[in-house]
Amino acid sequence: MTEDPAPQPSSGTPTPSGTATPSGTAPGPQPEPLRFFGTTWVAHDGGYGARRVGVAVGSLVAAAAGCFVLRFAYEGLAIAAVGTFVNLLVVVMFAICSALAFRRTWEGFSRRHDPASQSSTRGLMTIGFVGTLLAYFFRSLAEAPGEKLHREEYETARTQYEKRTSRRTGNPSRKKRKR
């Protein structure tokens, strides 16, 4: 296993907070990259449309493949003759977990989840992977999954940055007081 080379100091312009920004980027908050999209969601450039189509098709194909694998698992239970109760229990479990995973993933596109609750539902999300994939499919028909949340956060950060860095005209201590 090879190690990554030591991080090089950034050769950019210092920002008001003292950190350096890479050359060619504007000072201030930078957009957070999205999975599969990077930062193309900001200006919808760099193959944004093709990426959305790719995410939509990929998630739908993956969901179909997942259903195909689950069908084999169900047939294995039928061959093992475990009984109708167990077969029904497995089908209901996957349906409920998929519905909950869909809902949780869909909500995650518009608000951030608490990390503690996110780790406690990891098993449920794994079992309901088909619901997660379908949520990605449906969201990518309208926008990049998570774009709305990231855009709101980015615009808020830019607004706050602009307020902090706006310059006053003149020295307030030299103002003449009106009597």
Secondary structure in CASP SS format (residue, H / E / C, confidence):
PFRMAT SS
TARGET T0000
AUTHOR 0000-0000-0000
METHOD secondary structure of the structure
MODEL  1
M C 1.00
T C 1.00
E C 1.00
D C 1.00
P C 1.00
A C 1.00
P C 1.00
Q C 1.00
P C 1.00
S C 1.00
S C 1.00
G C 1.00
T E 1.00
P E 1.00
T C 1.00
P C 1.00
S C 1.00
G C 1.00
T C 1.00
A E 1.00
T E 1.00
P C 1.00
S C 1.00
G C 1.00
T C 1.00
A C 1.00
P C 1.00
G C 1.00
P C 1.00
Q C 1.00
P C 1.00
E C 1.00
P C 1.00
L E 1.00
R C 1.00
F C 1.00
F C 1.00
G E 1.00
T C 1.00
T C 1.00
W C 1.00
V C 1.00
A C 1.00
H C 1.00
D C 1.00
G C 1.00
G C 1.00
Y H 1.00
G H 1.00
A H 1.00
R H 1.00
R H 1.00
V H 1.00
G H 1.00
V H 1.00
A H 1.00
V H 1.00
G H 1.00
S H 1.00
L H 1.00
V H 1.00
A H 1.00
A H 1.00
A H 1.00
A H 1.00
G H 1.00
C H 1.00
F H 1.00
V H 1.00
L H 1.00
R H 1.00
F H 1.00
A H 1.00
Y H 1.00
E H 1.00
G H 1.00
L H 1.00
A H 1.00
I H 1.00
A H 1.00
A C 1.00
V C 1.00
G C 1.00
T H 1.00
F H 1.00
V H 1.00
N H 1.00
L H 1.00
L H 1.00
V H 1.00
V H 1.00
V H 1.00
M H 1.00
F H 1.00
A H 1.00
I H 1.00
C H 1.00
S H 1.00
A H 1.00
L H 1.00
A H 1.00
F H 1.00
R H 1.00
R H 1.00
T H 1.00
W H 1.00
E H 1.00
G H 1.00
F C 1.00
S C 1.00
R C 1.00
R C 1.00
H C 1.00
D C 1.00
P H 1.00
A H 1.00
S H 1.00
Q H 1.00
S H 1.00
S H 1.00
T C 1.00
R H 1.00
G H 1.00
L H 1.00
M H 1.00
T H 1.00
I H 1.00
G C 1.00
F H 1.00
V H 1.00
G H 1.00
T H 1.00
L H 1.00
L H 1.00
A H 1.00
Y H 1.00
F H 1.00
F H 1.00
R H 1.00
S H 1.00
L C 1.00
A C 1.00
E C 1.00
A C 1.00
P C 1.00
G C 1.00
E H 1.00
K H 1.00
L H 1.00
H H 1.00
R H 1.00
E H 1.00
E H 1.00
Y H 1.00
E H 1.00
T H 1.00
A H 1.00
R H 1.00
T H 1.00
Q H 1.00
Y H 1.00
E H 1.00
K H 1.00
R H 1.00
T H 1.00
S C 1.00
R C 1.00
R C 1.00
T C 1.00
G C 1.00
N C 1.00
P H 1.00
S H 1.00
R H 1.00
K C 1.00
K C 1.00
R C 1.00
K C 1.00
R C 1.00
END
